[in-house]
Amino acid sequence: MPFDLATGTFIVDQIAAWAAAKQCAPARLLAGEGGFVEWAHYPHQDATDPVSGWRFYYHTHNQTQRPRAEHGHFHIFVPAPGGQFSHLIALSVDEKGLPLRLFTTNRWVTGECWQPAAALIAQLAEPALGHAAPRDVGQWLAALLRLYHDEIAALLHARDARLGNAPARLEDRRLRLPSRRRITLAHKLSQAGEDPPKT
């Protein structure tokens, strides 16, 4: 998918606006909470777009169970048949809210309704989180999904290739993250001549 300069600009401008207010995407979900509790969902009932049914939440693992520099990660879901949900992708960020990596999860991790890569990529073509509250975070995540469309599609295909069609593999507790990829927003934006965010 061609790089969309307007999408890159939106992402940078939103990070800059949050930074000016001494905020970031995770902090926006913490309003009134007092502090992050490891493993808790933020928001607690998940952020759901009432129009599309797309949803996300943010959480953080304990320090020994997360990669260096990661503060936490967003899990993003799309609707599935029968009112269920499917995990699309997870996005790790640092304490400033800057993206660090993308990764997929095995079925047992989130209890999702499993859908093959092709079905998820079809929904990825039009990310629909714009009405999920807080809306600035939902819109920012949707923009990141557009920006990293090709990388996410490749990770989903790699997930399917690793797990195959064996149902037992979807419940294998030894296999948590079938595919992952480090990302750097500054590098991605430089590909289109966009200035990276200064925080």
Helices and strands as residue ranges (DSSP letters): H 5-20, H 25-28, E 42-48, E 55-59, G 63-65, E 72-80, G 81-83, E 84-93, E 99-103, H 107-110, H 117-124, H 135-147, H 149-163, G 167-171, E 180-182, H 185-190
